Amino acid sequence: MSIPTKDTTYGDITIEGKSYKIFNVPLGNERINKILQYREKITGVVYISTWMLHHYSWIIENNKLYLTAIRFSKGKEAKNHIYDIFATDKLFAQWYTGEIKALISQESFDIKYQRSSKRIKRRVKLLKFQNGELLSSDEIIEEFTMRKSLEELGFILE
């Protein structure tokens, strides 16, 4: 099991026919609780963390944000549970006011003399919403430092 980091993605968003990975889950507590209750009912397992094994698909249509799929495992072939949970094929995200960051491209590079760190630079679409309606879409560059994994440091042997 992994722990979310600054480059953990939680699903995808389709904008004008193109799909991007996203870095947040704009669901809100009410919908998260409903999803977790449904998952517990069908699997008998309680998951406390919302990021564990869930993949969410979103789409922007007519400048509105819709949730179109909830999958409990990775891959397009995994069952979409949105209809079973919300009784609709796509759910308008009228509850959501905030930002979604969608990955356009990413590169990482080592920081000189710091074996345990790497620098991440990524280009993202910064989407701003109010009550589920798209207010703006801008491209920005983000840069941050992340700790390297044990594998990257050479401590994990095959």
GULUMGU-364712 format. One line per 2 residues: their letters; for each residue x, y, z of C-alpha. Coordinates in pm, 1 decimal, decimal comma, always signed. Layout:
REM residues N
a) X Y Z | ...
***
This chain:
REM residues 158
ms) +0,0 +0,0 +0,0 | +125,9 +346,6 -78,3
ip) +70,4 +682,3 +83,8 | -51,8 +973,9 -130,5
tk) +216,6 +1219,8 -234,3 | +219,7 +1543,4 -430,3
dt) +215,7 +1345,9 -754,8 | -60,4 +1097,8 -661,9
ty) -350,8 +1112,2 -907,0 | -706,8 +1012,1 -824,4
gd) -863,3 +967,3 -1161,9 | -909,4 +1156,8 -1482,0
it) -1100,2 +1444,5 -1632,2 | -1204,8 +1483,3 -1995,0
ie) -1191,4 +1834,8 -2135,3 | -1285,0 +1896,0 -2499,4
gk) -1233,3 +1528,8 -2583,6 | -889,4 +1501,1 -2420,7
sy) -825,3 +1309,5 -2097,7 | -596,5 +1430,4 -1816,2
ki) -499,5 +1282,0 -1477,0 | -617,0 +1485,2 -1176,1
fn) -455,5 +1548,3 -837,3 | -763,0 +1590,2 -618,3
vp) -1103,2 +1435,6 -552,1 | -1370,6 +1709,6 -557,5
lg) -1643,7 +1498,3 -397,4 | -1719,7 +1648,3 -56,9
ne) -1794,4 +1449,0 +259,1 | -2156,5 +1359,3 +179,7
ri) -2071,3 +1181,8 -146,5 | -1752,4 +1025,0 -6,5
nk) -1952,3 +873,3 +280,2 | -2213,0 +740,0 +37,6
il) -1940,3 +579,5 -178,3 | -1768,5 +423,4 +124,3
qy) -2100,2 +286,5 +259,3 | -2178,0 +131,8 -80,1
re) -1830,2 -20,4 -105,0 | -1862,6 -167,2 +244,3
ki) -2203,0 -312,5 +152,4 | -2075,4 -488,8 -161,8
tg) -1733,7 -597,7 -29,5 | -1781,2 -621,1 +345,7
vv) -1460,2 -421,4 +390,0 | -1445,7 -74,2 +542,0
yi) -1196,3 +162,8 +381,3 | -1121,7 +470,1 +585,7
st) -906,4 +648,4 +327,8 | -1092,9 +788,7 +27,7
wm) -787,6 +758,5 -198,6 | -742,9 +382,7 -150,3
lh) -821,4 +183,9 -465,3 | -1070,2 +436,8 -602,2
hy) -1056,6 +584,1 -950,4 | -1290,2 +870,1 -1042,5
sw) -1370,7 +993,2 -1392,3 | -1498,8 +1344,4 -1457,2
ii) -1601,0 +1538,8 -1765,8 | -1660,1 +1905,0 -1840,4
en) -1959,5 +1956,9 -2068,7 | -2109,2 +2298,8 -2141,4
nk) -1874,2 +2443,5 -1876,8 | -2019,7 +2214,8 -1607,6
ly) -1838,2 +1947,4 -1408,0 | -1986,2 +1595,6 -1402,6
lt) -1876,7 +1279,2 -1224,6 | -1910,9 +998,0 -1481,5
ai) -1745,8 +693,9 -1322,2 | -1640,8 +546,7 -989,0
rf) -1421,5 +237,5 -1006,0 | -1286,5 +51,7 -704,7
sk) -985,9 -87,0 -891,0 | -766,4 +45,8 -1166,9
gk) -828,1 -2,8 -1536,3 | -1102,8 +79,2 -1781,3
ea) -1238,6 -278,0 -1753,6 | -1321,1 -231,7 -1381,4
kn) -1694,2 -195,8 -1311,0 | -1832,0 +157,4 -1301,3
hi) -2039,7 +189,0 -982,3 | -2179,7 +541,0 -1030,8
yd) -2530,8 +428,0 -1126,2 | -2549,3 +184,2 -834,4
if) -2451,6 +458,2 -588,4 | -2621,2 +770,2 -727,1
at) -2891,2 +628,1 -964,5 | -2758,8 +831,8 -1258,1
dk) -2501,6 +786,3 -1536,6 | -2341,0 +1123,8 -1466,0
lf) -2370,9 +1341,0 -1159,3 | -2354,9 +1721,2 -1187,7
aq) -2104,8 +1846,2 -927,5 | -2311,8 +2144,2 -811,1
wy) -2161,4 +2104,5 -462,4 | -1808,2 +2177,2 -584,1
tg) -1646,6 +2517,3 -547,9 | -1269,8 +2514,8 -573,7
ei) -980,3 +2413,8 -799,2 | -889,3 +2098,5 -986,8
ka) -535,0 +2046,7 -1109,2 | -505,9 +1834,2 -1424,0
li) -165,0 +1700,9 -1532,7 | -46,1 +1806,8 -1877,1
sq) +318,7 +1696,6 -1845,2 | +573,3 +1621,1 -1574,6
es) +946,0 +1578,9 -1544,6 | +1167,4 +1503,2 -1246,6
fd) +1534,9 +1565,9 -1199,6 | +1790,2 +1509,1 -925,5
ik) +1896,1 +1786,5 -694,5 | +2273,1 +1813,6 -700,6
yq) +2437,2 +1679,0 -382,2 | +2104,5 +1563,3 -233,7
rs) +2081,3 +1188,7 -285,5 | +1744,6 +1162,2 -108,0
sk) +1555,6 +1435,9 -296,9 | +1433,9 +1499,0 -647,1
ri) +1279,1 +1804,9 -803,9 | +946,0 +1776,6 -984,0
kr) +834,6 +2022,5 -1247,4 | +490,3 +1978,9 -1395,6
rv) +264,2 +2169,6 -1627,6 | -98,6 +2159,5 -1514,0
kl) -435,8 +2293,4 -1614,9 | -571,5 +2486,8 -1319,5
lk) -951,0 +2464,4 -1340,6 | -1155,9 +2688,4 -1111,4
fq) -1518,8 +2604,9 -1033,6 | -1807,5 +2763,9 -849,9
ng) -2108,8 +2544,1 -775,7 | -1991,3 +2297,5 -1041,1
el) -1957,3 +2559,1 -1317,0 | -1619,7 +2625,3 -1477,6
ls) -1505,0 +2982,0 -1411,0 | -1155,5 +2966,8 -1563,5
sd) -892,5 +2735,5 -1708,0 | -524,4 +2834,3 -1700,0
ei) -198,6 +2649,7 -1764,3 | +62,6 +2686,4 -1491,1
ie) +403,7 +2539,3 -1405,2 | +450,2 +2391,2 -1057,9
ef) +787,5 +2304,1 -907,3 | +845,6 +2120,2 -580,8
tm) +1087,4 +1886,7 -404,8 | +995,2 +1527,5 -326,8
rk) +1171,1 +1254,6 -137,0 | +1302,8 +978,9 -360,9
sl) +1168,3 +628,8 -313,9 | +1388,5 +356,6 -165,2
ee) +1395,6 +194,3 -507,4 | +1527,3 +514,3 -668,1
lg) +1794,9 +535,8 -399,1 | +1907,7 +179,7 -474,3
fi) +1803,1 +26,1 -141,6 | +1553,2 -222,2 -288,0
le) +1715,5 -519,8 -451,6 | +1540,4 -764,2 -682,0
***
